[in-house]
Amino acid sequence: MTVSLPHGPRRGRSRWPLPRVAGPARPARTSRLLAGVVLTASAVLAAGCSGTGAPRSGNTGGAGTFDNTSVADTTSRAAAAPRTTNDLQTDYETVIRNVLPSVVQIETGNSVGSGVVYDGRGHIVTNAHVVGKQRTFVVTIATGEQPLRAELVAGYPAQDLAVIKLTTIPKGLRAATFGTTSKVAVGQIVLAMGSPLGLSGSVTQGIVSAIGRTVSEGEAGGGTGAVIANMVQTSAAINPGNSGGALANLDSEVIGIPTLAATDQQLGNSAAPGIGFAIPVSTVKTIADQIIKYGKVTNSGRAGLGITGRTVLGPDLQPSGVAVVSVTKNGPAARAGIRPGDVIVKLDGTRVPTFASLAEQLASDKPGQKVRVTYVREGSTKVADVTLGKL
């Protein structure tokens, strides 16, 4: 189905960058390019899930016979019996009733994305690539058909998050309940909610396929170019327009903000089914709380070297390191003696041929942590121990 806005591109084609992904630990050399998603040598396994009926009890007698199982045994077995398909369906319906009213559709010009009501004061959290450079938005909430006006509070492209605020608080506005990242587990059943292709209030289901992914967004198509750590990988279908919506567990808690989905270049950039990524709820709460309180992010919790840089090519015209363009005065790199013109080639012994690969490695580190930086200066290789600062 094609959904269009008048005099504009196809509705639902919100700015939707292509990601590059690494595993939970420091990224190894990549083994496969998947349409902007680079998977590390460790395999990514996705699993389906389905409900099953309760098994029959043990001693079933024939005609005219009786089961000798005691009432106590029967009760114990019933308590231990697996959930049935009807139980799971009821859980799905409950989650949708609880969470979907907090998921909104956001229109920015001719693009459509999603958002989640963060509190009762009208704050809505979404992706920075959804809001783009816009400062005003048209928002449709689940409890009313009348579009509402919202304004940008602040965006934080480095984590691809933004907060907007409704100018008028409608009756019945319901804030979502946000969960805890530490309780997210591989195999957990999840539902993705948003406005894929402009179809508001859509829900897809899947599982948590992996956690701890470090994903690099592309800048093509309106992406922020962000490197985001600890992302949740899910098999729930995520399509253009889902960005900024909700990834919810069966406890009706939002555990992530769907942001990216993989595409397969070998298939002409068509979607790679079952590979999507959501920003973890811990990151969402950290960034949103600061934006709401201060109007900006004052502490990202991310580690930084205190440099600006660019990728340089070697004699074979392949990426070979990160040239330091500038260093922050009294920053981590400057204190360690690194200066403009140096070319960083390794971080803790792992090659960093591109600026993106350097950012990916730093994404798994914390401020105050010490790292060993190998760099080249005027043809000589040098090593410096750097205590990381804040991004």
Number of C-alpha atoms within 10 A of each C-alpha: 5 8 12 16 14 8 7 10 13 17 22 28 21 31 24 27 24 26 28 24 28 26 23 16 13 18 23 15 15 13 12 12 15 20 21 22 25 21 22 20 14 12 9 12 7 17 13 11 11 8 13 13 12 12 10 8 12 11 10 12 10 8 6 5 8 10 11 10 12 9 9 9 10 13 11 11 13 13 10 9 14 14 13 15 14 12 13 16 12 12 16 21 11 14 19 21 12 16 25 25 20 25 30 28 27 34 24 18 13 16 23 30 33 35 33 30 28 24 16 14 16 19 24 29 29 31 30 25 28 30 31 17 12 11 14 19 21 17 26 20 25 18 16 13 9 11 14 17 16 20 17 19 21 22 27 20 17 15 22 25 26 27 28 28 24 21 14 11 14 16 8 12 18 23 19 23 18 19 20 14 18 10 9 19 14 16 17 16 22 27 25 29 33 33 29 26 23 27 17 23 20 16 21 14 18 21 23 24 24 24 21 17 24 27 31 27 25 20 16 12 13 19 23 25 21 22 25 26 28 24 27 28 30 31 26 25 22 31 23 24 31 37 32 35 34 36 32 26 24 17 15 23 20 25 26 31 32 33 31 28 30 26 21 16 15 10 11 9 14 12 18 17 15 20 21 25 32 28 28 27 24 16 21 21 17 14 25 27 16 16 21 16 9 12 15 18 17 12 11 16 16 19 21 21 25 20 20 14 21 13 20 18 14 10 7 7 8 12 15 20 26 27 24 22 14 17 19 14 11 10 18 23 25 18 17 16 11 25 18 15 15 23 27 29 21 20 20 15 11 18 19 25 21 22 19 20 23 23 20 24 23 22 21 19 18 17 17 14 11 15 17 15 21 21 22 19 14 8 9 8 13 14 17 16 17 21 20 22 19 17 18
